[in-house]
Structures are given as structure tokens and as C-alpha cells.
Amino acid sequence: MSYTLIPDSPIHLPCGGTAYHDPNSSAHSYRCEDCGAVPGSIGQSKECSDEVKKYENWAELGGMQWDYTTGKPNHSVGKIHYVITKSS
């Protein structure tokens, strides 16, 4: 399975924010529309980081993980990705 970045698709964060592809970024990153931080970066707020960590821990225990495409928890077990992906 391979993964491809979809720049036009937003990321719906567990904190309630929405991140969009930043065309000015050299790292193909996304930037939160609410706080301006790059998800997963040191600039991300503690509150948002804690929400991400909550779903990562939950997924590790076999529970729901956060679905960044729908902005809701889902029942798929596995690692959480900070980028929008699709199978090809």
C-alpha cells in the first residue's frame, strides 16, 4: 500500500481546528486555520497536542483512532497519520 499527499484536502484536527496545505511551506506541511500552527510541530498548542495523544493512546489500546479526513473518531485500529492519505 502506498500513500500520497492530497494538498487540496483539509485535515480535521481532534482539537476542532482545520488545517490546510500551506503552499508556502518547503516541507509540504499543513497549517491550522485557527491557531496558525503546523500540526505535530513544536508550535502546536498543548491542548491540541493532548487531544492528538489521547487518540493515539486509545488506538494503541485497540480503541478508536482519530480520522483526519472526517474529523471524527473511527474504529480502525492502527497508527495515526498527520497527513491526508489515500491508497493507490
Wavefront OBJ file of the C-alpha trace (Angstrom):
o trace
v 0.000 0.000 0.000
v 1.373 3.413 -0.869
v 0.332 6.817 0.409
v 0.018 10.063 -1.477
v -0.336 13.551 -0.050
v -3.515 15.289 -1.192
v -2.731 19.019 -0.894
v -6.271 20.278 -1.534
v -7.854 18.197 1.233
v -8.095 19.735 4.704
v -7.086 17.930 7.881
v -9.736 17.954 10.625
v -7.874 18.038 13.931
v -9.067 16.464 17.213
v -8.994 19.902 18.889
v -11.682 21.133 16.485
v -9.327 23.078 14.212
v -8.951 22.577 10.473
v -5.543 22.579 8.798
v -4.981 23.299 5.113
v -1.979 22.662 2.899
v 0.471 25.563 3.154
v 1.694 26.284 -0.390
v 4.467 28.493 1.004
v 5.951 25.632 3.015
v 9.042 23.893 1.709
v 8.101 20.780 3.703
v 4.609 20.278 2.202
v 3.102 20.915 5.615
v -0.368 21.855 6.695
v -1.213 24.894 8.831
v -4.104 25.184 11.286
v -6.635 27.789 10.252
v -7.483 28.539 13.905
v -4.058 28.943 15.549
v -1.610 29.035 12.618
v 0.480 26.122 13.913
v 1.715 23.183 11.848
v 0.056 20.030 13.284
v 2.619 17.934 15.133
v 5.099 20.790 15.390
v 6.537 22.421 18.491
v 4.267 25.391 17.746
v 1.110 23.339 18.220
v -0.733 24.180 21.452
v -0.569 21.788 24.396
v -4.353 21.405 24.305
v -4.314 20.214 20.688
v -1.268 18.003 21.271
v -3.042 16.429 24.253
v -6.121 15.668 22.096
v -3.907 14.017 19.454
v -2.086 11.998 22.110
v -5.416 10.871 23.609
v -6.477 9.270 20.318
v -3.004 7.825 19.685
v -3.097 6.156 23.099
v -6.647 4.970 22.573
v -5.708 3.414 19.210
v -2.684 1.683 20.776
v -5.054 0.096 23.283
v -7.302 -1.176 20.478
v -9.865 1.602 20.605
v -10.905 4.228 18.112
v -8.362 6.436 16.404
v -8.896 9.909 15.025
v -9.868 10.114 11.344
v -8.332 13.307 9.945
v -10.456 13.140 6.777
v -13.835 13.055 8.537
v -12.937 14.851 11.757
v -14.418 12.043 13.858
v -13.140 9.006 15.753
v -13.319 5.733 13.830
v -12.990 2.068 14.690
v -9.940 1.312 12.540
v -7.032 0.271 14.691
v -3.589 1.436 13.704
v -1.190 4.332 13.689
v -2.489 7.851 13.207
v -1.075 9.828 10.285
v -0.734 13.607 10.366
v -1.279 13.914 6.631
v -4.224 13.115 4.440
v -3.545 9.840 2.662
v -5.210 7.633 0.111
v -4.498 4.180 -1.197
v -3.370 3.797 -4.767
l 1 2 3 4 5 6 7 8 9 10 11 12 13 14 15 16 17 18 19 20 21 22 23 24 25 26 27 28 29 30 31 32 33 34 35 36 37 38 39 40 41 42 43 44 45 46 47 48 49 50 51 52 53 54 55 56 57 58 59 60 61 62 63 64 65 66 67 68 69 70 71 72 73 74 75 76 77 78 79 80 81 82 83 84 85 86 87 88
